[in-house]
């Protein structure tokens, strides 16, 4: 079957390891099922995999892709939860949870095998392309907002780095839930798009906000860390799920953290139950993921190049 996969690891030039071509059909152990992929979406996780983060040479070649929507063996339209082993379903209960492409082959292929437990019904209101955007970036944003930050309607939230998949999802979800969303970006066009998606105010990266906020969602890392801490109200919460600009900020602002009793929380992906909630939320509220571009799988390299260059707003979707 045709697939986009990591053939080599290259920390400096990750796209050197990306290959497109034929791979073996998936194997389905007991308790697993095979899904015919209709659409899959790119995540920064796929670029990090090509750099060797979470992916070792011993597991190559590895089909990339965490997210997908498709049709199962019984003809049902489904969405995949991409964390395998979260509660032991389909694998040894002692196995450490992993995201597809870390240990098990991913979704950038005609077919993918996953534990039956990882398959959820696709709401009829969502297209395959829409649904394929949700299980990683949108689920991460959903968990950051509603589980980790615990914000309520009327609360204020700063989203750093408008344009990325998680940040874009947070703006849309937060606005739909009645939150006051502020967003930053270095790019004027991305700031305009954030306003169109429901942000109350947009600012250049590092700019002083008109007010301090109840929570900050951080995926940028070192470049925005100090601004994130300084933007919080006393007792506010910073939730971090990524560090695309680097994991080591020059100043950690520890004095502010303890004087203002700030909370700094990590967040990774989300549970199957949270994904079900996200799917229902999008269906009920008429929310649709922001899709930057849609490409056939055989043009996956173009999508990887666009994501690596940062020239996108929303998700890149690969279709079959």
N, C-alpha and C positions, 0 to 999 in steps of 0.2 A: 504494500500500500504506500501511497505517496505521503511524505512527512517532511517537516522542518525540524532539524535536530542538531544537537551539539556533537560535533565529531572530534573537536579538540578544545583545550582550555588555553586562553590567551588573556592574561590579566590586563594587558595594555591595549590590545587591539581585539576586543572580544568578537567582533564580526568575522574575524579570520577563522573562527571555529564553527561558524554556522554553515550547514550544508542542507540542500534540498534534494530529496531523492527517495528511493525505495527503501522501506524498512519492513521487517517481518510483521505479520498479523499479530495482534495482541493475544496473550494467553489469559484464559479466565479460570482461575482456581475456584474451588467450591466457595460459594457465597459471593462471588463476583459476577459482573455482567459486562457485556460489550455494548457500547453506545456508538451509533453512527453520528459523527460530528457534522453539524450543519454550520456552526459558527463558533469561533474561538477568539479571545481577545488577548492583546499583548499587555504585559506588565513589566515594570522595571526589574522584577524578579528574574525575567528571562535573560536580560542583559547581564545581571549579576551571575547567573548560572554560567554563562559563557566566559565569565572572568574566573570561574572556579569557586565562587562563594556558595556554599551549600551543595556543591557538586564536585565529586572527586574523579580523577582520571580512571579509577577502577570501575566506575559506573557507565563510562562512555561505550558506545554512542547512546545518547539520551534524547528522546523526542522532547522538545520543549513545549511550553504552554500549560498554564494552571487552570484556565477558565474555559468552559465550553457549554453549549446547549446543543441538543440533538434529539435523536429518536432511538429508544431502546429496542430490545429484541422483540418486544410485544407491540411495537408501533406507537408507544406513548411518547409524547413530546416532553422532554425532561431537561433539567438543569443539574450540573454536577457541583457538589461540594468538594473542594479540592484538597481538604486535609484528610489524609488517610491514617487510620489508626488512632483517631482522637478518643475513641472509647473502646477500641479493640475490635470493632466490627470488621470482619473479613480478614483480619490479621491476628497474630498472637497478641493477647491482651497486654503482654509485657513490652511490646514494641513501642518505641518512641514515636509520637505523631510526626508526620512529615507532609510537606506539600508536594503535590504531583511535580515531577521533574527532579526531585531530590533523590528519591529512591525508586519510584515507579514512573514508567513512561508517561509523557504528557499528552496534551490535547491537540497539538498542531499536526494532526494526522487525520486520515479518513475515518479511523476508528480508534477508540480508546477503551481500555478495560479498567473498571473501578469496582470497589465493593458495592454490592446492591444497596447497602445502607447509605451510600454517598449520593444516591439519585433522588432528586426531588421533582415533583410535577412542575412543568412550566405553565405559569398562568396564561390563559388564552389571550389576554390583553397585550402580552409582550411578544415581540417577534423573536426569532432565534438570535438575531444580531443584538437586540436589546438585552436579552437574558444572558448572553455570553459575557456581557460587561460586568455583571454583578458579583460573581463569587469571590473575587479577590479585592479589587480596589473599592468597589462600592460596599462590600461587606465590611471591609476595614474601616471605612468612614462611618458606617452605621454603628459599629461597635464603639468606635472612639466617641461619638456623640452621645449615644443613648445608654450605653452600658458603662463605659469608663468615666467620661466626663459627667454623666448623669444630669445633663442640663434639661431645663423645662421650658415650655413656651414662655416667651418674654425675656429669657436670659440672653446675654450677649456673648458671641463667640467670634474669635479671630481665627481665620483660616490663612495660614502662610502658604505662599507659592501657588496662587490661582493658575490653573492650566493643567496641572498634573492630574492623573486619574483620581487619586484619593481626595485631593483638594476640591476638584470639581464636584465630585459626588457629595462632599460635605456641604458645599454651598447649596446644592439643589435640595438635599435631604433636610438640612437645617432650616432653609426658608419655608419648605413645605410643612415643617413641624412647628412653625410659629416662633422661631428663634430670630434674634437680631444678628445678622451675619455681616462681619467685616472681612475683607480679603485684601491681600497684598500681592503685588507682582512687579517685576522690573519692567514689564512690557505693557505699554498703553493699550494695545489691542486686547490683551488678556484681561486687563482691568475692566474694559468696556463689556467684554463678554460676561464677566462675573456679575456686573450690575444687571445685565439682561437675564441672568439665571436666578436673580433674587437677592443678591447681596445688597445690604442697606448702604454701605459705603465701601469704597475701594481706595487704596493708597499705594504709593511706591514702597518698595521694600525698605524697612527701617524707619518709615515716617511715623511721626507722633500721631496717635489716634485721638479722636475727640473725647474719648472716655476710656477708662480701663474696663476690661471685659471679665466676664465670669469664667471663661475657659478659652484656651488657645489649642488649636490642633496643629501639630508640628510634624512635618514630613521632610523638611528641607535640611535641618540639622545645624551644622556649625555656623553657616552664614546668617541665620535668623534667630539663633538661640537667645542671645542677649535681648533682642527686641521682644521676643516672646515672653520672657520673664518680666521685663519692664512694663508690658502691656496688661498684666493681670491685676485685678483687684486684690486686696487682702483676703486671704482664704481661697483664692482662685485656684484653678486646676489647669495644668499643662499636660496634654496627652500627646505622646510621641510614638509614631509607628514607622519612622524611617529617617534616614539621614543622607539624602542624595548629594548634599554639598560637603559631606564629611562628618565623622562621628565625634570629633574632638574640638569643641568650641574653644576659642582663645580665653574666654572668661566664663566661669560657671555661675556667676552671680549668687554665690551661696549666702551672702549676707541678706539679700532680698528674700531668698527662699525661707530662711528661718525667722527673720524679723516679721515678715508678712504672712507667715504660716501657709505658704503655698504648697500645693500638692503637685508632684511630678510623677506621672504614671506612664508606664509602657503599655503598648497595645499591639497585638499581633492577630491578624485575620479575624475570625469569628467562628461561632459554633454553627452547627447545622440548624439549630432552632432559630438563631439570629438570621441566618440566610432565609429561612422560611418567612420570618417576620418582614425582612426586607422585600422579598418577592410580593408578599401580600400588600405591603405599604405602597410599593410602586404601582401595583395593579389597581388598588383602591383609589389612590390619589391622582392617577393618570400621569405619573412620573415616568420619564424616559431618560436613560443614560445619555450623556453628551458624547456623541461619536465624532471624532475628528475625521476619520476616513475609513473606508471599507475596501479591502483588497482581497483578491483570490489567494488561496494558500500558496500558489506557485510564485507569487510576488511578495512573499513574506520578507525577503531581504530589504525591500523598499520600506516596509513598516518598521523593521528594526533600525534602519538608518535614520528614519525620521524621529523615532523615539530617542535614539542615542544623541541626536542633535538638539533635542529639546524643542523642536519646531512643531508643536502640536497643542491642541486644546481639547481635552477629553481623551477618549479611548480610540485605539486603532483595532479594527476587527478584521479577522481573516475568515473568509467564507469558503465553503466547499459545495 
